[in-house]
Amino acid sequence: MFGADLLEDSFIKVIGSGILALLILRAVFDFLEKWSKWKIPSEKHSDHNSHTNKILVEALKEALSPLVIQINEIHIMQKELYKWHDVEDPNEPGVKIWWVRVSLYKAIESLAEAVRQQTQVLTQVVSSQSDIRSAVKDLLDRQE
């Protein structure tokens, strides 16, 4: 069960990382597309460069703000998914509740009860046969 838990955690992390990577790439490409359309003069004056840097920083903030919102949403969904899968069975410490279906659990319980009853019946049958064997032996011994 430890291996399945580790596999499940790894799977969730890989999916989350893949989605995050796609969102980052999309934001970077959107930014590069907008940046390539801007016509920035090639003058190298410090005032102009600082103004250009401010424009680029603002454009980058604008391009990344939807990504930040989406990352926060993914983080919330991942926490929710983790909560769903982290519930343990109170009767079986360490066993996640979603691993065991209730119907399977009930079927196993009823099967165990049937085995207990059959064991009791067989014990009584063996005891009765032993009593009958003793009684028959006594009768045969008396007849001789």
N, CA, C and O atoms as a GROMACS GRO file, in nm:
protein
  576
    1MET      N    1   0.083  -0.120   0.000
    1MET     CA    2   0.000   0.000   0.000
    1MET      C    3   0.086   0.125   0.000
    1MET      O    4   0.046   0.230  -0.050
    2PHE      N    5   0.206   0.113   0.057
    2PHE     CA    6   0.296   0.228   0.059
    2PHE      C    7   0.336   0.267  -0.082
    2PHE      O    8   0.344   0.386  -0.114
    3GLY      N    9   0.361   0.167  -0.167
    3GLY     CA   10   0.399   0.194  -0.304
    3GLY      C   11   0.288   0.264  -0.382
    3GLY      O   12   0.314   0.354  -0.461
    4ALA      N   13   0.164   0.222  -0.358
    4ALA     CA   14   0.049   0.285  -0.427
    4ALA      C   15   0.034   0.429  -0.383
    4ALA      O   16   0.003   0.516  -0.464
    5ASP      N   17   0.056   0.456  -0.254
    5ASP     CA   18   0.046   0.592  -0.202
    5ASP      C   19   0.154   0.680  -0.264
    5ASP      O   20   0.127   0.793  -0.304
    6LEU      N   21   0.275   0.627  -0.273
    6LEU     CA   22   0.385   0.700  -0.333
    6LEU      C   23   0.360   0.725  -0.480
    6LEU      O   24   0.389   0.834  -0.531
    7LEU      N   25   0.306   0.625  -0.550
    7LEU     CA   26   0.275   0.639  -0.692
    7LEU      C   27   0.167   0.746  -0.713
    7LEU      O   28   0.176   0.826  -0.806
    8GLU      N   29   0.065   0.747  -0.626
    8GLU     CA   30  -0.043   0.845  -0.638
    8GLU      C   31   0.010   0.986  -0.615
    8GLU      O   32  -0.024   1.078  -0.691
    9ASP      N   33   0.094   1.006  -0.513
    9ASP     CA   34   0.153   1.137  -0.486
    9ASP      C   35   0.238   1.182  -0.603
    9ASP      O   36   0.232   1.298  -0.644
   10SER      N   37   0.319   1.092  -0.658
   10SER     CA   38   0.405   1.125  -0.772
   10SER      C   39   0.321   1.162  -0.894
   10SER      O   40   0.354   1.257  -0.965
   11PHE      N   41   0.214   1.089  -0.917
   11PHE     CA   42   0.127   1.116  -1.031
   11PHE      C   43   0.066   1.256  -1.019
   11PHE      O   44   0.063   1.331  -1.117
   12ILE      N   45   0.018   1.291  -0.901
   12ILE     CA   46  -0.042   1.423  -0.880
   12ILE      C   47   0.062   1.532  -0.902
   12ILE      O   48   0.032   1.634  -0.963
   13LYS      N   49   0.184   1.511  -0.852
   13LYS     CA   50   0.290   1.611  -0.869
   13LYS      C   51   0.328   1.627  -1.015
   13LYS      O   52   0.351   1.739  -1.061
   14VAL      N   53   0.335   1.517  -1.090
   14VAL     CA   54   0.372   1.524  -1.231
   14VAL      C   55   0.265   1.599  -1.310
   14VAL      O   56   0.297   1.684  -1.393
   15ILE      N   57   0.139   1.566  -1.284
   15ILE     CA   58   0.030   1.635  -1.355
   15ILE      C   59   0.031   1.784  -1.323
   15ILE      O   60   0.020   1.868  -1.413
   16GLY      N   61   0.045   1.817  -1.194
   16GLY     CA   62   0.048   1.958  -1.154
   16GLY      C   63   0.165   2.030  -1.215
   16GLY      O   64   0.150   2.144  -1.260
   17SER      N   65   0.282   1.968  -1.218
   17SER     CA   66   0.402   2.030  -1.276
   17SER      C   67   0.385   2.050  -1.426
   17SER      O   68   0.426   2.153  -1.481
   18GLY      N   69   0.326   1.952  -1.493
   18GLY     CA   70   0.305   1.964  -1.638
   18GLY      C   71   0.211   2.079  -1.673
   18GLY      O   72   0.236   2.155  -1.767
   19ILE      N   73   0.103   2.091  -1.597
   19ILE     CA   74   0.008   2.200  -1.621
   19ILE      C   75   0.076   2.334  -1.594
   19ILE      O   76   0.058   2.429  -1.670
   20LEU      N   77   0.153   2.342  -1.486
   20LEU     CA   78   0.224   2.465  -1.452
   20LEU      C   79   0.322   2.502  -1.562
   20LEU      O   80   0.331   2.619  -1.600
   21ALA      N   81   0.396   2.405  -1.615
   21ALA     CA   82   0.492   2.432  -1.722
   21ALA      C   83   0.422   2.485  -1.847
   21ALA      O   84   0.470   2.578  -1.911
   22LEU      N   85   0.308   2.425  -1.881
   22LEU     CA   86   0.233   2.472  -1.998
   22LEU      C   87   0.185   2.615  -1.980
   22LEU      O   88   0.191   2.696  -2.072
   23LEU      N   89   0.136   2.647  -1.860
   23LEU     CA   90   0.089   2.783  -1.834
   23LEU      C   91   0.204   2.884  -1.842
   23LEU      O   92   0.188   2.993  -1.896
   24ILE      N   93   0.319   2.847  -1.787
   24ILE     CA   94   0.434   2.938  -1.793
   24ILE      C   95   0.479   2.959  -1.936
   24ILE      O   96   0.505   3.072  -1.977
   25LEU      N   97   0.487   2.852  -2.013
   25LEU     CA   98   0.526   2.866  -2.154
   25LEU      C   99   0.428   2.953  -2.231
   25LEU      O  100   0.468   3.035  -2.314
   26ARG      N  101   0.300   2.934  -2.204
   26ARG     CA  102   0.200   3.016  -2.274
   26ARG      C  103   0.218   3.163  -2.240
   26ARG      O  104   0.211   3.248  -2.329
   27ALA      N  105   0.242   3.194  -2.113
   27ALA     CA  106   0.261   3.332  -2.072
   27ALA      C  107   0.387   3.391  -2.133
   27ALA      O  108   0.386   3.506  -2.177
   28VAL      N  109   0.495   3.314  -2.137
   28VAL     CA  110   0.620   3.363  -2.196
   28VAL      C  111   0.602   3.390  -2.344
   28VAL      O  112   0.647   3.493  -2.395
   29PHE      N  113   0.536   3.298  -2.415
   29PHE     CA  114   0.516   3.319  -2.558
   29PHE      C  115   0.423   3.437  -2.585
   29PHE      O  116   0.443   3.512  -2.681
   30ASP      N  117   0.321   3.456  -2.502
   30ASP     CA  118   0.235   3.574  -2.516
   30ASP      C  119   0.315   3.701  -2.497
   30ASP      O  120   0.298   3.798  -2.571
   31PHE      N  121   0.403   3.700  -2.396
   31PHE     CA  122   0.486   3.817  -2.370
   31PHE      C  123   0.580   3.844  -2.488
   31PHE      O  124   0.595   3.958  -2.531
   32LEU      N  125   0.643   3.739  -2.538
   32LEU     CA  126   0.735   3.757  -2.650
   32LEU      C  127   0.663   3.805  -2.776
   32LEU      O  128   0.718   3.883  -2.854
   33GLU      N  129   0.542   3.759  -2.794
   33GLU     CA  130   0.465   3.804  -2.910
   33GLU      C  131   0.434   3.954  -2.898
   33GLU      O  132   0.447   4.028  -2.995
   34LYS      N  133   0.392   3.997  -2.778
   34LYS     CA  134   0.364   4.140  -2.759
   34LYS      C  135   0.492   4.222  -2.771
   34LYS      O  136   0.492   4.330  -2.829
   35TRP      N  137   0.599   4.170  -2.716
   35TRP     CA  138   0.726   4.242  -2.715
   35TRP      C  139   0.780   4.260  -2.856
   35TRP      O  140   0.838   4.363  -2.889
   36SER      N  141   0.761   4.158  -2.941
   36SER     CA  142   0.812   4.168  -3.078
   36SER      C  143   0.733   4.271  -3.159
   36SER      O  144   0.783   4.321  -3.260
   37LYS      N  145   0.612   4.303  -3.118
   37LYS     CA  146   0.530   4.400  -3.190
   37LYS      C  147   0.561   4.544  -3.150
   37LYS      O  148   0.526   4.638  -3.223
   38TRP      N  149   0.626   4.562  -3.035
   38TRP     CA  150   0.659   4.698  -2.993
   38TRP      C  151   0.774   4.753  -3.076
   38TRP      O  152   0.865   4.681  -3.115
   39LYS      N  153   0.766   4.881  -3.101
   39LYS     CA  154   0.873   4.945  -3.176
   39LYS      C  155   0.950   5.031  -3.077
   39LYS      O  156   0.911   5.142  -3.043
   40ILE      N  157   1.061   4.975  -3.032
   40ILE     CA  158   1.144   5.045  -2.935
   40ILE      C  159   1.262   5.105  -3.010
   40ILE      O  160   1.334   5.033  -3.079
   41PRO      N  161   1.282   5.238  -2.998
   41PRO     CA  162   1.397   5.300  -3.066
   41PRO      C  163   1.528   5.244  -3.012
   41PRO      O  164   1.536   5.199  -2.897
   42SER      N  165   1.629   5.246  -3.096
   42SER     CA  166   1.756   5.185  -3.058
   42SER      C  167   1.850   5.284  -2.991
   42SER      O  168   1.968   5.253  -2.975
   43GLU      N  169   1.803   5.399  -2.951
   43GLU     CA  170   1.888   5.497  -2.884
   43GLU      C  171   1.933   5.440  -2.749
   43GLU      O  172   1.860   5.362  -2.688
   44LYS      N  173   2.049   5.477  -2.706
   44LYS     CA  174   2.103   5.420  -2.584
   44LYS      C  175   2.117   5.526  -2.476
   44LYS      O  176   2.214   5.523  -2.400
   45HIS      N  177   2.025   5.616  -2.466
   45HIS     CA  178   2.027   5.715  -2.359
   45HIS      C  179   1.974   5.650  -2.232
   45HIS      O  180   1.884   5.566  -2.240
   46SER      N  181   2.027   5.685  -2.120
   46SER     CA  182   1.988   5.620  -1.994
   46SER      C  183   1.841   5.649  -1.961
   46SER      O  184   1.773   5.561  -1.908
   47ASP      N  185   1.792   5.770  -1.989
   47ASP     CA  186   1.651   5.800  -1.962
   47ASP      C  187   1.561   5.712  -2.047
   47ASP      O  188   1.460   5.658  -2.001
   48HIS      N  189   1.600   5.699  -2.171
   48HIS     CA  190   1.520   5.617  -2.262
   48HIS      C  191   1.524   5.470  -2.220
   48HIS      O  192   1.423   5.401  -2.226
   49ASN      N  193   1.642   5.421  -2.178
   49ASN     CA  194   1.656   5.283  -2.136
   49ASN      C  195   1.574   5.255  -2.010
   49ASN      O  196   1.512   5.150  -1.999
   50SER      N  197   1.575   5.348  -1.916
   50SER     CA  198   1.496   5.326  -1.795
   50SER      C  199   1.348   5.327  -1.828
   50SER      O  200   1.270   5.250  -1.772
   51HIS      N  201   1.307   5.415  -1.921
   51HIS     CA  202   1.168   5.418  -1.964
   51HIS      C  203   1.131   5.287  -2.035
   51HIS      O  204   1.024   5.230  -2.012
   52THR      N  205   1.222   5.239  -2.120
   52THR     CA  206   1.200   5.113  -2.191
   52THR      C  207   1.191   4.998  -2.091
   52THR      O  208   1.107   4.910  -2.105
   53ASN      N  209   1.279   5.000  -1.991
   53ASN     CA  210   1.276   4.895  -1.888
   53ASN      C  211   1.144   4.898  -1.812
   53ASN      O  212   1.087   4.793  -1.780
   54LYS      N  213   1.095   5.017  -1.782
   54LYS     CA  214   0.966   5.027  -1.711
   54LYS      C  215   0.854   4.970  -1.798
   54LYS      O  216   0.765   4.900  -1.749
   55ILE      N  217   0.858   5.001  -1.926
   55ILE     CA  218   0.756   4.949  -2.017
   55ILE      C  219   0.762   4.796  -2.021
   55ILE      O  220   0.660   4.728  -2.016
   56LEU      N  221   0.884   4.744  -2.030
   56LEU     CA  222   0.900   4.598  -2.036
   56LEU      C  223   0.854   4.531  -1.906
   56LEU      O  224   0.790   4.426  -1.909
   57VAL      N  225   0.886   4.592  -1.793
   57VAL     CA  226   0.844   4.536  -1.665
   57VAL      C  227   0.692   4.538  -1.653
   57VAL      O  228   0.632   4.441  -1.609
   58GLU      N  229   0.632   4.647  -1.692
   58GLU     CA  230   0.485   4.656  -1.688
   58GLU      C  231   0.422   4.554  -1.783
   58GLU      O  232   0.322   4.490  -1.750
   59ALA      N  233   0.479   4.541  -1.901
   59ALA     CA  234   0.426   4.443  -1.997
   59ALA      C  235   0.441   4.301  -1.943
   59ALA      O  236   0.352   4.218  -1.959
   60LEU      N  237   0.553   4.275  -1.878
   60LEU     CA  238   0.575   4.144  -1.819
   60LEU      C  239   0.476   4.118  -1.706
   60LEU      O  240   0.420   4.008  -1.696
   61LYS      N  241   0.452   4.217  -1.621
   61LYS     CA  242   0.353   4.202  -1.514
   61LYS      C  243   0.215   4.175  -1.573
   61LYS      O  244   0.142   4.089  -1.525
   62GLU      N  245   0.182   4.250  -1.677
   62GLU     CA  246   0.051   4.233  -1.742
   62GLU      C  247   0.038   4.093  -1.804
   62GLU      O  248  -0.068   4.031  -1.795
   63ALA      N  249   0.145   4.045  -1.865
   63ALA     CA  250   0.139   3.913  -1.930
   63ALA      C  251   0.135   3.801  -1.826
   63ALA      O  252   0.072   3.698  -1.849
   64LEU      N  253   0.201   3.821  -1.712
   64LEU     CA  254   0.209   3.715  -1.612
   64LEU      C  255   0.095   3.717  -1.511
   64LEU      O  256   0.076   3.618  -1.440
   65SER      N  257   0.019   3.825  -1.501
   65SER     CA  258  -0.088   3.830  -1.400
   65SER      C  259  -0.194   3.720  -1.419
   65SER      O  260  -0.235   3.661  -1.320
   66PRO      N  261  -0.239   3.690  -1.542
   66PRO     CA  262  -0.333   3.577  -1.556
   66PRO      C  263  -0.268   3.444  -1.516
   66PRO      O  264  -0.334   3.356  -1.462
   67LEU      N  265  -0.139   3.432  -1.543
   67LEU     CA  266  -0.068   3.310  -1.506
   67LEU      C  267  -0.062   3.293  -1.355
   67LEU      O  268  -0.081   3.182  -1.304
   68VAL      N  269  -0.038   3.399  -1.284
   68VAL     CA  270  -0.034   3.393  -1.137
   68VAL      C  271  -0.171   3.351  -1.083
   68VAL      O  272  -0.179   3.270  -0.990
   69ILE      N  273  -0.276   3.405  -1.140
   69ILE     CA  274  -0.411   3.368  -1.097
   69ILE      C  275  -0.436   3.220  -1.125
   69ILE      O  276  -0.490   3.149  -1.040
   70GLN      N  277  -0.396   3.173  -1.242
   70GLN     CA  278  -0.416   3.032  -1.277
   70GLN      C  279  -0.332   2.940  -1.189
   70GLN      O  280  -0.376   2.832  -1.151
   71ILE      N  281  -0.211   2.983  -1.155
   71ILE     CA  282  -0.126   2.903  -1.066
   71ILE      C  283  -0.191   2.892  -0.929
   71ILE      O  284  -0.191   2.784  -0.868
   72ASN      N  285  -0.246   3.002  -0.880
   72ASN     CA  286  -0.315   2.997  -0.750
   72ASN      C  287  -0.436   2.904  -0.756
   72ASN      O  288  -0.462   2.829  -0.661
   73GLU      N  289  -0.511   2.909  -0.865
   73GLU     CA  290  -0.626   2.818  -0.881
   73GLU      C  291  -0.582   2.672  -0.884
   73GLU      O  292  -0.646   2.587  -0.822
   74ILE      N  293  -0.473   2.643  -0.954
   74ILE     CA  294  -0.421   2.506  -0.960
   74ILE      C  295  -0.376   2.462  -0.821
   74ILE      O  296  -0.399   2.348  -0.781
   75HIS      N  297  -0.313   2.551  -0.749
   75HIS     CA  298  -0.267   2.519  -0.613
   75HIS      C  299  -0.387   2.484  -0.524
   75HIS      O  300  -0.381   2.388  -0.447
   76ILE      N  301  -0.492   2.561  -0.534
   76ILE     CA  302  -0.613   2.535  -0.454
   76ILE      C  303  -0.674   2.400  -0.493
   76ILE      O  304  -0.712   2.322  -0.407
   77MET      N  305  -0.682   2.373  -0.625
   77MET     CA  306  -0.738   2.246  -0.670
   77MET      C  307  -0.651   2.128  -0.625
   77MET      O  308  -0.703   2.023  -0.588
   78GLN      N  309  -0.520   2.145  -0.629
   78GLN     CA  310  -0.431   2.038  -0.587
   78GLN      C  311  -0.446   2.010  -0.437
   78GLN      O  312  -0.445   1.895  -0.395
   79LYS      N  313  -0.462   2.117  -0.356
   79LYS     CA  314  -0.484   2.098  -0.213
   79LYS      C  315  -0.615   2.024  -0.189
   79LYS      O  316  -0.623   1.936  -0.103
   80GLU      N  317  -0.719   2.060  -0.265
   80GLU     CA  318  -0.850   1.995  -0.253
   80GLU      C  319  -0.839   1.847  -0.290
   80GLU      O  320  -0.893   1.761  -0.220
   81LEU      N  321  -0.770   1.816  -0.399
   81LEU     CA  322  -0.751   1.678  -0.442
   81LEU      C  323  -0.673   1.600  -0.336
   81LEU      O  324  -0.704   1.484  -0.310
   82TYR      N  325  -0.573   1.662  -0.278
   82TYR     CA  326  -0.494   1.596  -0.174
   82TYR      C  327  -0.582   1.566  -0.052
   82TYR      O  328  -0.572   1.458   0.007
   83LYS      N  329  -0.668   1.660  -0.014
   83LYS     CA  330  -0.758   1.638   0.099
   83LYS      C  331  -0.851   1.519   0.073
   83LYS      O  332  -0.874   1.438   0.163
   84TRP      N  333  -0.903   1.509  -0.049
   84TRP     CA  334  -0.992   1.397  -0.083
   84TRP      C  335  -0.920   1.264  -0.067
   84TRP      O  336  -0.977   1.167  -0.016
   85HIS      N  337  -0.794   1.259  -0.110
   85HIS     CA  338  -0.722   1.132  -0.112
   85HIS      C  339  -0.647   1.104   0.018
   85HIS      O  340  -0.590   0.996   0.033
   86ASP      N  341  -0.646   1.197   0.110
   86ASP     CA  342  -0.569   1.178   0.233
   86ASP      C  343  -0.654   1.128   0.349
   86ASP      O  344  -0.605   1.122   0.462
   87VAL      N  345  -0.780   1.094   0.327
   87VAL     CA  346  -0.870   1.049   0.433
   87VAL      C  347  -0.841   0.902   0.464
   87VAL      O  348  -0.841   0.817   0.376
   88GLU      N  349  -0.816   0.875   0.593
   88GLU     CA  350  -0.785   0.738   0.634
   88GLU      C  351  -0.907   0.673   0.698
   88GLU      O  352  -0.991   0.740   0.758
   89ASP      N  353  -0.914   0.542   0.683
   89ASP     CA  354  -1.022   0.463   0.743
   89ASP      C  355  -1.000   0.461   0.894
   89ASP      O  356  -0.892   0.422   0.939
   90PRO      N  357  -1.100   0.503   0.975
   90PRO     CA  358  -1.081   0.505   1.120
   90PRO      C  359  -1.061   0.365   1.179
   90PRO      O  360  -0.998   0.351   1.284
   91ASN      N  361  -1.113   0.262   1.114
   91ASN     CA  362  -1.098   0.125   1.162
   91ASN      C  363  -0.964   0.063   1.123
   91ASN      O  364  -0.919  -0.034   1.185
   92GLU      N  365  -0.901   0.118   1.020
   92GLU     CA  366  -0.774   0.064   0.969
   92GLU      C  367  -0.674   0.179   0.956
   92GLU      O  368  -0.664   0.239   0.848
   93PRO      N  369  -0.601   0.211   1.060
   93PRO     CA  370  -0.504   0.321   1.051
   93PRO      C  371  -0.402   0.298   0.940
   93PRO      O  372  -0.348   0.188   0.925
   94GLY      N  373  -0.377   0.401   0.863
   94GLY     CA  374  -0.282   0.392   0.753
   94GLY      C  375  -0.344   0.353   0.620
   94GLY      O  376  -0.278   0.364   0.516
   95VAL      N  377  -0.468   0.308   0.621
   95VAL     CA  378  -0.535   0.267   0.497
   95VAL      C  379  -0.625   0.382   0.452
   95VAL      O  380  -0.712   0.427   0.526
   96LYS      N  381  -0.602   0.428   0.331
   96LYS     CA  382  -0.684   0.536   0.278
   96LYS      C  383  -0.823   0.484   0.250
   96LYS      O  384  -0.840   0.373   0.199
   97ILE      N  385  -0.924   0.564   0.282
   97ILE     CA  386  -1.063   0.518   0.274
   97ILE      C  387  -1.106   0.493   0.130
   97ILE      O  388  -1.193   0.408   0.106
   98TRP      N  389  -1.049   0.563   0.033
   98TRP     CA  390  -1.092   0.544  -0.105
   98TRP      C  391  -1.031   0.419  -0.165
   98TRP      O  392  -1.069   0.381  -0.276
   99TRP      N  393  -0.937   0.353  -0.097
   99TRP     CA  394  -0.881   0.227  -0.147
   99TRP      C  395  -0.977   0.111  -0.129
   99TRP      O  396  -0.974   0.015  -0.206
  100VAL      N  397  -1.064   0.119  -0.028
  100VAL     CA  398  -1.154   0.008   0.005
  100VAL      C  399  -1.297   0.053  -0.020
  100VAL      O  400  -1.346   0.147   0.043
  101ARG      N  401  -1.364  -0.013  -0.111
  101ARG     CA  402  -1.504   0.019  -0.136
  101ARG      C  403  -1.588  -0.035  -0.023
  101ARG      O  404  -1.558  -0.141   0.032
  102VAL      N  405  -1.693   0.036   0.011
  102VAL     CA  406  -1.780  -0.006   0.120
  102VAL      C  407  -1.845  -0.140   0.088
  102VAL      O  408  -1.856  -0.225   0.176
  103SER      N  409  -1.887  -0.159  -0.036
  103SER     CA  410  -1.952  -0.285  -0.072
  103SER      C  411  -1.854  -0.401  -0.058
  103SER      O  412  -1.892  -0.509  -0.013
  104LEU      N  413  -1.728  -0.380  -0.096
  104LEU     CA  414  -1.627  -0.485  -0.081
  104LEU      C  415  -1.604  -0.514   0.067
  104LEU      O  416  -1.592  -0.630   0.107
  105TYR      N  417  -1.597  -0.410   0.146
  105TYR     CA  418  -1.578  -0.426   0.290
  105TYR      C  419  -1.693  -0.506   0.352
  105TYR      O  420  -1.671  -0.596   0.432
  106LYS      N  421  -1.816  -0.472   0.314
  106LYS     CA  422  -1.933  -0.544   0.368
  106LYS      C  423  -1.934  -0.689   0.321
  106LYS      O  424  -1.968  -0.778   0.399
  107ALA      N  425  -1.898  -0.712   0.196
  107ALA     CA  426  -1.895  -0.849   0.145
  107ALA      C  427  -1.792  -0.933   0.220
  107ALA      O  428  -1.818  -1.048   0.253
  108ILE      N  429  -1.677  -0.878   0.247
  108ILE     CA  430  -1.574  -0.950   0.322
  108ILE      C  431  -1.620  -0.976   0.464
  108ILE      O  432  -1.597  -1.085   0.518
  109GLU      N  433  -1.685  -0.878   0.526
  109GLU     CA  434  -1.738  -0.897   0.663
  109GLU      C  435  -1.842  -1.010   0.666
  109GLU      O  436  -1.838  -1.094   0.755
  110SER      N  437  -1.935  -1.012   0.569
  110SER     CA  438  -2.038  -1.117   0.568
  110SER      C  439  -1.975  -1.253   0.538
  110SER      O  440  -2.019  -1.354   0.593
  111LEU      N  441  -1.873  -1.257   0.453
  111LEU     CA  442  -1.802  -1.382   0.425
  111LEU      C  443  -1.732  -1.432   0.550
  111LEU      O  444  -1.734  -1.552   0.579
  112ALA      N  445  -1.669  -1.342   0.625
  112ALA     CA  446  -1.601  -1.381   0.749
  112ALA      C  447  -1.702  -1.435   0.850
  112ALA      O  448  -1.675  -1.533   0.920
  113GLU      N  449  -1.818  -1.373   0.859
  113GLU     CA  450  -1.923  -1.420   0.952
  113GLU      C  451  -1.972  -1.558   0.910
  113GLU      O  452  -1.994  -1.644   0.995
  114ALA      N  453  -1.990  -1.581   0.779
  114ALA     CA  454  -2.034  -1.712   0.730
  114ALA      C  455  -1.929  -1.820   0.763
  114ALA      O  456  -1.964  -1.932   0.800
  115VAL      N  457  -1.802  -1.786   0.749
  115VAL     CA  458  -1.695  -1.881   0.781
  115VAL      C  459  -1.698  -1.914   0.930
  115VAL      O  460  -1.680  -2.029   0.969
  116ARG      N  461  -1.719  -1.811   1.015
  116ARG     CA  462  -1.729  -1.836   1.161
  116ARG      C  463  -1.844  -1.931   1.193
  116ARG      O  464  -1.828  -2.025   1.271
  117GLN      N  465  -1.960  -1.906   1.132
  117GLN     CA  466  -2.076  -1.992   1.157
  117GLN      C  467  -2.051  -2.135   1.109
  117GLN      O  468  -2.084  -2.232   1.178
  118GLN      N  469  -1.992  -2.149   0.991
  118GLN     CA  470  -1.963  -2.283   0.940
  118GLN      C  471  -1.863  -2.356   1.029
  118GLN      O  472  -1.873  -2.477   1.049
  119THR      N  473  -1.767  -2.283   1.082
  119THR     CA  474  -1.669  -2.344   1.172
  119THR      C  475  -1.738  -2.394   1.298
  119THR      O  476  -1.708  -2.504   1.347
  120GLN      N  477  -1.830  -2.315   1.351
  120GLN     CA  478  -1.905  -2.359   1.470
  120GLN      C  479  -1.988  -2.484   1.439
  120GLN      O  480  -1.990  -2.578   1.518
  121VAL      N  481  -2.055  -2.485   1.326
  121VAL     CA  482  -2.137  -2.600   1.287
  121VAL      C  483  -2.049  -2.723   1.270
  121VAL      O  484  -2.082  -2.830   1.322
  122LEU      N  485  -1.937  -2.710   1.200
  122LEU     CA  486  -1.847  -2.824   1.181
  122LEU      C  487  -1.790  -2.874   1.314
  122LEU      O  488  -1.773  -2.995   1.332
  123THR      N  489  -1.761  -2.784   1.405
  123THR     CA  490  -1.713  -2.824   1.538
  123THR      C  491  -1.820  -2.904   1.610
  123THR      O  492  -1.790  -3.005   1.674
  124GLN      N  493  -1.945  -2.860   1.599
  124GLN     CA  494  -2.055  -2.933   1.662
  124GLN      C  495  -2.075  -3.070   1.596
  124GLN      O  496  -2.101  -3.168   1.665
  125VAL      N  497  -2.062  -3.077   1.464
  125VAL     CA  498  -2.077  -3.205   1.391
  125VAL      C  499  -1.969  -3.302   1.436
  125VAL      O  500  -1.997  -3.419   1.462
  126VAL      N  501  -1.845  -3.254   1.444
  126VAL     CA  502  -1.735  -3.341   1.486
  126VAL      C  503  -1.758  -3.388   1.629
  126VAL      O  504  -1.735  -3.504   1.661
  127SER      N  505  -1.803  -3.298   1.715
  127SER     CA  506  -1.831  -3.334   1.854
  127SER      C  507  -1.943  -3.438   1.860
  127SER      O  508  -1.934  -3.535   1.936
  128SER      N  509  -2.049  -3.419   1.781
  128SER     CA  510  -2.160  -3.513   1.777
  128SER      C  511  -2.114  -3.648   1.725
  128SER      O  512  -2.152  -3.751   1.779
  129GLN      N  513  -2.033  -3.647   1.619
  129GLN     CA  514  -1.982  -3.774   1.565
  129GLN      C  515  -1.897  -3.847   1.668
  129GLN      O  516  -1.902  -3.970   1.679
  130SER      N  517  -1.821  -3.772   1.741
  130SER     CA  518  -1.739  -3.834   1.845
  130SER      C  519  -1.827  -3.897   1.952
  130SER      O  520  -1.800  -4.008   1.999
  131ASP      N  521  -1.934  -3.826   1.991
  131ASP     CA  522  -2.029  -3.881   2.090
  131ASP      C  523  -2.099  -4.005   2.035
  131ASP      O  524  -2.116  -4.103   2.107
  132ILE      N  525  -2.140  -4.000   1.908
  132ILE     CA  526  -2.208  -4.114   1.844
  132ILE      C  527  -2.112  -4.233   1.836
  132ILE      O  528  -2.151  -4.346   1.865
  133ARG      N  529  -1.989  -4.208   1.798
  133ARG     CA  530  -1.890  -4.314   1.787
  133ARG      C  531  -1.870  -4.382   1.925
  133ARG      O  532  -1.863  -4.504   1.936
  134SER      N  533  -1.861  -4.298   2.027
  134SER     CA  534  -1.845  -4.353   2.163
  134SER      C  535  -1.967  -4.436   2.203
  134SER      O  536  -1.953  -4.543   2.262
  135ALA      N  537  -2.087  -4.386   2.170
  135ALA     CA  538  -2.210  -4.458   2.205
  135ALA      C  539  -2.218  -4.590   2.129
  135ALA      O  540  -2.255  -4.692   2.188
  136VAL      N  541  -2.185  -4.591   2.002
  136VAL     CA  542  -2.188  -4.713   1.921
  136VAL      C  543  -2.085  -4.813   1.975
  136VAL      O  544  -2.113  -4.933   1.983
  137LYS      N  545  -1.969  -4.766   2.010
  137LYS     CA  546  -1.866  -4.854   2.063
  137LYS      C  547  -1.911  -4.917   2.193
  137LYS      O  548  -1.889  -5.036   2.216
  138ASP      N  549  -1.975  -4.837   2.280
  138ASP     CA  550  -2.028  -4.891   2.406
  138ASP      C  551  -2.134  -4.998   2.379
  138ASP      O  552  -2.135  -5.102   2.444
  139LEU      N  553  -2.223  -4.973   2.282
  139LEU     CA  554  -2.326  -5.070   2.248
  139LEU      C  555  -2.264  -5.201   2.196
  139LEU      O  556  -2.306  -5.310   2.234
  140LEU      N  557  -2.166  -5.188   2.109
  140LEU     CA  558  -2.101  -5.307   2.056
  140LEU      C  559  -2.026  -5.383   2.164
  140LEU      O  560  -2.026  -5.506   2.165
  141ASP      N  561  -1.965  -5.312   2.254
  141ASP     CA  562  -1.894  -5.376   2.364
  141ASP      C  563  -1.991  -5.450   2.455
  141ASP      O  564  -1.957  -5.557   2.506
  142ARG      N  565  -2.112  -5.398   2.477
  142ARG     CA  566  -2.214  -5.462   2.562
  142ARG      C  567  -2.269  -5.588   2.496
  142ARG      O  568  -2.299  -5.686   2.563
  143GLN      N  569  -2.282  -5.582   2.365
  143GLN     CA  570  -2.339  -5.697   2.294
  143GLN      C  571  -2.242  -5.813   2.291
  143GLN      O  572  -2.284  -5.928   2.275
  144GLU      N  573  -2.121  -5.790   2.305
  144GLU     CA  574  -2.025  -5.900   2.297
  144GLU      C  575  -2.015  -5.966   2.426
  144GLU      O  576  -1.939  -6.062   2.441
   0.00000   0.00000   0.00000
